[in-house]
Amino acid sequence: MMLYWLAAVIAGLILPGFLPFLLPWWVCALLLAVGFVLGAVLARFERKDWAKRLVLLMLVFSAAVSWSNWYGHKLVDNLLPDALVGKDILVQGQIWNQPEVNQRRVRFLLAPTASADLPRLIQLSWYRSPAWAGALEPGDRLELVVRLKPPRSFINPEGFDYRLWQLRRGVGATGYVRDRGQNQLLAQAQAGQNEGVRNKLRGWLRAQQPVNLAVLQALLLGDRTLISDTQWQLFRATGTTHLMAISGLHIGLAAAWGYLLGLVLGRVLVLWLPVPAVVFAMALGAAAAWGYAALAGFALPTQRALAMLLMFYVARLSGLRIGGAQVLMLAAAAVLLLDPLSIYDPGFWLSFVAVAALVLAFSGLVSASSRGRLQVLWRPQWVAFIALLVPLGLFFDQWSLVSPLANIIAIALVSVWVVPALFTAALLGYVWLPAAGVFLWLADTGLSVLGWWLNGLQRLATATGFPAVWDTRLTPAGALLLALACALLLLPASLRLRPQAFVLLIALWLLPRPQPALLQVSVMDVGQGLAVVIYAGDKTLVYDTGPWFGDSFNAGADIVAPYVLASGREKIDALVVSHSHSDHAGGAPGLLEALPVDRFYAGEALEYLREADEQRLVSCHLAKPWQWQDYRFRFIPGVAGSEGNNASCVLVIEWRGVRLLLPGDIERARERTLARQLAPVDFLLVPHHGSKSSSSAALLSSIRPDLAVVSSGYRNRHGHPHQQVVERYRGVGSRVYNTAQHGAVQILFDGERAPQIITWRQRTRRYWRD
């Protein structure tokens, strides 16, 4: 019966996270009231156990829904009020985290003081900051003039929900510091105030200058900000990214060391205290795990691991007989109580699926024989590899085929060598610095060995032609077949279900592949910029790549490439970068690194390209028309010597009577020339994001687009699209869509019926999105 109770709690906690709006408080109260009334009626007239249980389950479910709904209200109530958006605000506050400092800006979280209108935390970027801003520390108090807006996500078919991530960590506004004379440092943090132990350990680590500082900081503090893109690529290729998150493995190690120490201490103290040694062992194990989780900032993976460990200890001390499935569901319920929206974390599913599989596979199946002891080395890696095929395929569209082999050595190195040495170094850092340095060197050396092993595997895979990573695209039917096959493979061999699993895998291989779209245009939501993906049968054309937002995020690699890969396409047949402005070309280097490109066109020279890409770049003003089956493509050349907006590539696509026009950022001077060369079009990418300098009456009266899509940023500083421009389009009968309001806009043409239009912000509405 306990499993049913836990299932009702988990279902109730999850439900509001999939609703487009939050429930009013009276709806939650009504659910509880109905449950009580129904229970009273059944108790009076039925008096059957099943009826009472059903009512109790309904009450538990309603209570869980109410809690999750209340959590959602607290989350969105922390957003910046509309009245303060875009205004200069004088705010006093305290720096909450370690500021990130680079040549462009200083970025940090600020906790406002004495303000009922501002969110609990705001994220600020300070460009062209004074020299003293680069030395800011957590706990420093500032007075700043800032301009803020609520965090907002780009809503695309694939991608990261930035707004949800910010809200879950308490950030209700993002913005930047204005260059005003009022900006000043009010007070520096007092000694010991700067994030306590975390900040001291971070400073000590950086002062020691180990070779593998980024990974050591990730393992000790859960701070992965220093890990480079190259390192992440290596970890993803070898399936070892889980080692960089303080999760079950690391919490378990901390608990094991604490348990062993407590067991020794308990056996000594038992001479004076009538308390079993195992009680001391579990107490110190729990304390060590809790301390490690605190160092990691109680991140979600640590919450899961800590909850499971504490559930296990409580069950054992209380003498309750609780199976692995119940412990797993108790831990899931505990994590969801703390954060019902953790279901949107891939780590939630990866962690619980892996643990569930290990519980299933090792429930009495590994004997104490020598063969059983050898199984402990390779069997967990194989079990985890099989179990995680579905979640990895759904969340990341790829599998690391060398993961089992990589992890046999990597997990042993980290658990037996690196983490114990790092723990010891951190503890000795408070009492004996020379010894702490020795143990830190040992941990650093262990990570160097790990790097040698992972790089060696990757080089071996490259040399032999074996794919270290296999890109995949699971359809819903494919995911279901694979999940059933994996479940059968993980069940005990004595059940003789392995042949059925292989039949399911063959069926998965024979599943018909999704038919390519006849003609699909996707204007991606990239903020104040432009990126368009066009599927013409089995060919892919990308027009512009969106902006570069920073070293860790650019639209080409992080918005366009995931969408193309998720559609089951492995390359870009033609890439067009209309002109060199960063909001159109900023993502080009990232996209070129993420996907192979056959043809590469641009309206003018581009910066930051690799030499090989520069050499094969073709000017779209000189390019000849081409054809893919019955899809025809041609550029309309610009005026010689044009630069910037008017150098944009103007691309016309024609297919079965459908005509598309993509003009980049052209302005009125060039529009006048085009108006005499163009016939009416079915689809127009609105020039220059709807600026007043474009979309002239002469152009619109000539092409009279049926559909017009603006790509612009939400509340952008340019005021795009201008209202007069929007009215001009409506005046010629155009239906106007704007990525700032609608998210990604997809138009599907089949050549016979009216085009199908999908707006992703409306299609995937959730209560925390605007």
Disulfide bonds with the S-S distance in Angstrom:
Cys620-Cys649 2.09
